[in-house]
Amino acid sequence: MSAFALSNKAVKLMKLCDLKGFESLDDLLLLAALTDCVCPAICMTEGCDYTAEMEPDQEQGFCQACGGNTVTSALVLAGLI
């Protein structure tokens, strides 16, 4: 069996899909691309999985759980913006 390591971005995207109830990353990104004002976002701090709706190009949104400017939108995490 082959083992592979996912990047932190990939892990957070998968967690965001799970927390928001999406069955696939494609479903999440389609929703994010179709809405022009906000999209799902997640905190990038290890151990913090706070989610919010942020601007599609957000890379340093405020996390209300851990207090950092670490919330990143799904479109940025996926490399689409």
C-alpha positions as CSV (number, residue, x, y, z in Angstrom):
1,M,0.0,0.0,0.0
2,S,1.3,3.5,-0.9
3,A,1.2,6.2,1.7
4,F,1.1,9.9,0.8
5,A,1.0,13.1,2.8
6,L,-1.6,15.8,2.2
7,S,-0.6,19.4,2.4
8,N,-2.0,21.5,5.2
9,K,-4.2,23.3,2.6
10,A,-5.6,20.0,1.3
11,V,-6.4,18.8,4.8
12,K,-8.1,22.1,5.7
13,L,-10.2,22.0,2.4
14,M,-11.3,18.4,3.2
15,K,-12.2,19.5,6.8
16,L,-14.1,22.5,5.4
17,C,-16.1,20.2,3.1
18,D,-16.9,17.9,6.0
19,L,-17.9,20.7,8.4
20,K,-20.1,22.5,5.8
21,G,-21.8,19.2,4.7
22,F,-20.5,18.9,1.2
23,E,-19.9,15.5,-0.3
24,S,-17.1,16.6,-2.5
25,L,-14.6,19.4,-3.0
26,D,-16.1,20.1,-6.4
27,D,-19.5,20.9,-4.7
28,L,-17.9,23.3,-2.2
29,L,-15.9,25.1,-4.9
30,L,-18.9,25.3,-7.2
31,L,-20.9,27.0,-4.5
32,A,-18.0,29.3,-3.7
33,A,-17.5,30.3,-7.3
34,L,-21.2,30.9,-7.9
35,T,-21.6,33.3,-4.9
36,D,-20.0,36.6,-5.7
37,C,-19.9,38.2,-2.2
38,V,-18.9,35.4,0.3
39,C,-17.7,31.9,0.3
40,P,-16.8,29.2,2.9
41,A,-13.5,29.8,4.7
42,I,-11.6,28.0,7.5
43,C,-8.9,28.9,10.0
44,M,-5.5,27.7,9.0
45,T,-4.1,27.4,12.6
46,E,-3.3,23.8,13.5
47,G,-6.0,22.5,15.9
48,C,-8.5,25.3,15.1
49,D,-11.2,24.4,12.6
50,Y,-13.3,27.6,12.9
51,T,-15.3,28.3,9.8
52,A,-16.9,31.4,8.5
53,E,-18.2,33.0,5.3
54,M,-15.6,35.4,4.0
55,E,-14.7,37.3,0.8
56,P,-13.6,34.9,-2.0
57,D,-10.1,36.4,-2.0
58,Q,-9.6,36.4,1.8
59,E,-6.3,35.1,3.1
60,Q,-6.0,36.8,6.5
61,G,-9.5,36.9,7.9
62,F,-10.0,37.2,11.7
63,C,-10.7,33.9,13.5
64,Q,-13.2,34.4,16.3
65,A,-12.1,31.1,17.9
66,C,-8.3,31.6,18.2
67,G,-7.9,35.3,17.6
68,G,-5.5,35.1,14.7
69,N,-5.8,36.6,11.2
70,T,-5.7,33.1,9.8
71,V,-9.0,32.4,8.1
72,T,-8.6,31.7,4.4
73,S,-11.3,31.2,1.8
74,A,-11.9,27.9,0.0
75,L,-11.1,29.5,-3.4
76,V,-7.7,30.7,-2.2
77,L,-6.9,27.3,-0.6
78,A,-7.8,25.5,-3.9
79,G,-5.5,27.9,-5.8
80,L,-8.4,29.3,-7.9
81,I,-7.7,32.9,-6.7
